[in-house]
Amino acid sequence: MTGITTHEEAVNKLCEGDYDLILTDIKSDVDLEIQFIQQVKRIKKNIPIIALTSYPDIINSNMLKPFEIDYLFIKPLDLAVL
């Protein structure tokens, strides 16, 4: 799903195709990101989700655990770690 810039686009593409992984950036509007993650899980329950964030003071893996995020990485991220 390269080049996708909105959640709506991502959900539409997910419905149309077969994807193995979701990589999403969680910005300061956590509620909006959570809604997107919930939509993804309704469409493809078992798809792994990796989240990235630059806001470790607001967003942490414990708060995302109920939403079945597989990994949360803090930016800047060394791509070798990913």
N, C-alpha and C positions, 0 to 999 in steps of 0.2 A: 504494500500500500504506500509506496513512496509518493511524495508530493501531496499527500492528503493533509489539509490544513484545518479542517473543522471536524467536530465529532459527528455531525450529520453525514458528511462525506464518508467518514470511516465506517459508520454503521451501514450505510448503503452498500459500500464495497464488500463488507463482511457478509452481508446477505447474498451478494451476487457470486462470491468466489469462495475458494477453499484456502484458508490461511492457517499457518501453524503457530503464530505468535503475534501478540500485540505488544508494541513498545510505545508507551505514552508518557508525555511530560506533564507532571502535576505542578501547576502553577499556584498562585496565591488563592485562586477561587477553588478551594478543595471540594466544595459541594458540587460544582459543575463537573469536576473530574470524576467524582464518585458516581454521579448519575450516568456518565459515559461508561464507566466500568460495569455498572449494574446492567446497562443495556447490552453490552458485549456478552456478559455472562448469561443473559436470557437467550441470546441468539446461539452462542456456542459455549455451553457450560464448562467444557473441559479445556478451553484454549488457555495456554499460559499467558500471563500478563506481567510484563516488566515495566516498572514505573521509574521515572527519573524525576528529581526535583532539585531546585536550588534553594528550597525553603526548609532546611532540617529543623529550624526552630518552631515551625508550625506543623510539619508533616513528618510522621515517623512510621516505621513498619507496624508498630502495635496498633495504631489507629486504623491502619489499612487492612489488618488481618481479617476482620469480618467480611471484607469485600473480595477475598480470595486473590489478592495480589501475590504473585509468586516471588518477586524480588523488588526491592526498592533500593535504588542507587542514588547517592548524593552527587550532584555536579559541583565542580567539574569532575568528569569521569574519565579515567584512563581506559581507553577502548580495549586494552588487553584484559582488563578485569571483566568487562562485559562478555 
